[in-house]
């Protein structure tokens, strides 16, 4: 299992540089998030994707994270923005304490390389997503970069695609939001 992100560096997750690398609106559009769709952000951190999703939708946005500090930051930021459709959930990607088929769209961004039980995590992403819903996964390219986790902890796109086939989902899109990360989207 890879190391977890240090909450002391939370500001890095909200930086303008990150917005250039991972444009939230484009990513939400790619997974089919609309004004009516419910959403789960697994590995939510301080809400980089969850809060924009909550702004654009009346439906509930679930922010799941294993680190309580991240959920506190998410709650505080949601309150500042007067967003009342954000629910925080303490849990890990491989044991998500949400009901089956709860959300239309699920996003797991830059988290799966940290998960010890990857097949369990993928099964959990599928379990909480409604039939016909979409799952978006963003991960690091398996190559050296000046930032991010060590190459040995990264998931090769081909390997992750192979694992996703076990979900019996339809692989509908691949995208590279920047030169160091990739996004895979599947529909259930």
C-alpha positions in Angstrom: 0.0 0.0 0.0 1.2 3.5 -0.8 1.6 6.3 1.7 -1.5 8.4 2.3 -1.5 12.1 1.5 -0.5 14.3 4.5 -3.4 16.5 5.6 -0.8 19.1 6.7 -0.3 19.8 3.0 -4.0 20.3 2.3 -3.5 23.6 0.5 -1.7 21.7 -2.4 -5.0 20.0 -3.1 -6.7 23.3 -3.7 -4.0 25.2 -5.6 -4.5 27.1 -8.9 -1.8 24.8 -10.4 -4.0 21.8 -9.6 -7.0 23.4 -11.3 -4.9 23.7 -14.5 -3.9 20.1 -14.2 -7.3 18.7 -13.2 -10.1 21.0 -14.5 -13.0 20.1 -12.2 -15.8 21.1 -14.5 -14.4 19.1 -17.4 -13.9 16.1 -15.3 -17.4 16.3 -13.8 -18.8 16.6 -17.4 -16.8 13.6 -18.5 -18.4 11.3 -15.9 -21.8 12.6 -16.7 -22.5 14.7 -13.7 -25.4 17.1 -14.2 -27.8 19.2 -12.1 -29.8 16.1 -11.3 -27.2 13.5 -10.6 -26.1 12.3 -7.1 -22.3 12.0 -6.7 -19.8 10.3 -4.5 -16.2 11.4 -4.3 -14.1 8.6 -2.8 -11.0 10.0 -1.3 -12.6 13.4 -1.2 -9.9 15.3 0.6 -11.0 19.0 1.2 -13.6 18.7 -1.6 -11.7 19.7 -4.7 -14.3 17.8 -6.9 -17.1 17.4 -4.4 -17.8 21.1 -3.8 -18.0 22.0 -7.5 -20.3 19.0 -7.9 -22.5 20.3 -5.0 -22.6 23.7 -6.5 -23.9 22.4 -9.8 -26.5 19.9 -8.5 -29.4 19.8 -6.1 -28.7 16.1 -5.4 -26.6 14.9 -2.5 -22.9 14.8 -2.8 -21.1 12.2 -0.6 -17.5 12.9 0.4 -15.8 9.8 1.5 -12.4 9.8 3.1 -10.3 7.7 5.5 -8.8 10.8 7.1 -11.0 12.7 9.6 -9.0 15.9 9.0 -10.0 15.9 5.4 -13.7 15.5 6.3 -13.4 18.4 8.8 -11.9 20.6 6.0 -14.7 19.5 3.6 -17.4 20.4 6.2 -15.8 23.8 6.8 -15.5 24.6 3.2 -19.0 23.5 2.4 -20.4 25.7 5.2 -18.4 28.7 4.0 -20.0 28.2 0.5 -23.4 27.6 2.1 -23.7 24.2 0.4 -26.2 22.0 2.3 -26.2 19.0 0.0 -22.7 17.7 1.0 -22.6 14.7 3.3 -19.3 13.6 4.8 -18.6 9.9 5.2 -15.6 8.4 7.1 -14.5 5.3 5.2 -11.9 3.8 2.9 -12.1 3.1 -0.8 -12.2 -0.6 -0.1 -14.9 -0.4 2.5 -17.3 2.4 1.6 -20.1 2.8 4.2 -22.8 3.8 1.7 -25.8 1.9 0.5 -25.6 -0.1 -2.7 -26.8 1.8 -5.8 -26.9 5.1 -4.0 -25.3 7.4 -6.5 -25.4 8.2 -10.3 -21.7 9.1 -10.6 -18.7 8.1 -8.5 -15.2 9.6 -8.8 -12.0 8.2 -7.3 -9.2 10.6 -8.0 -5.5 9.8 -7.2 -6.5 7.4 -4.5 -6.4 3.8 -5.8 -2.6 3.7 -5.8 -2.8 4.0 -2.0 -5.3 1.1 -1.6 -4.1 -2.2 -0.3 -7.0 -4.2 -1.6 -7.6 -2.8 -5.1 -10.1 -5.5 -6.3 -12.2 -4.7 -3.2 -12.0 -1.0 -3.9 -13.2 -1.4 -7.5 -16.0 -3.7 -6.3 -17.0 -1.0 -3.8 -17.0 1.8 -6.4 -19.3 -0.4 -8.5 -21.5 -1.3 -5.5 -22.4 2.2 -4.5 -23.0 3.3 -8.1 -26.5 2.8 -9.7 -27.0 0.5 -12.7 -26.4 2.7 -15.7 -24.2 5.1 -13.7 -20.6 6.0 -14.3 -17.4 5.6 -12.4 -14.4 7.9 -13.1 -11.0 7.0 -11.9 -8.0 9.3 -12.1 -4.5 8.0 -11.5 -0.9 8.7 -12.0 0.9 7.6 -15.2 3.4 4.9 -14.2 6.4 7.1 -15.1 8.9 9.3 -13.1 7.7 12.8 -12.4 9.0 15.5 -10.1 6.0 15.2 -7.9 3.5 12.6 -6.8 3.9 9.1 -5.4 6.9 6.9 -6.2 6.6 5.1 -9.6 6.6 1.8 -7.8 3.3 2.8 -6.1 1.5 3.9 -9.3 -1.0 1.9 -11.3 -0.3 1.4 -15.0 -3.3 2.3 -17.1 -3.3 -1.1 -18.8 -3.3 -2.9 -15.4 -6.2 -0.8 -14.1 -8.2 -1.4 -17.3 -7.7 -5.1 -16.9 -8.9 -4.9 -13.3 -11.9 -2.9 -14.3 -13.0 -5.6 -16.7 -13.8 -7.7 -13.7 -16.6 -5.3 -13.0 -18.4 -6.2 -16.2 -18.7 -2.5 -16.9 -18.5 -0.8 -20.3 -15.3 1.1 -20.8 -16.5 4.3 -22.4 -13.7 6.8 -22.2 -10.0 7.4 -21.6 -8.6 10.9 -21.2 -5.3 12.5 -20.2 -6.1 15.7 -18.3 -2.4 16.4 -18.2 0.8 14.6 -19.1 1.2 13.0 -15.7 -2.2 11.6 -15.0 -4.9 9.6 -16.8 -8.7 9.2 -16.4 -10.7 6.1 -17.1 -14.5 6.2 -17.2 -16.7 3.2 -17.1 -20.5 2.8 -17.2 -22.4 0.1 -15.3 
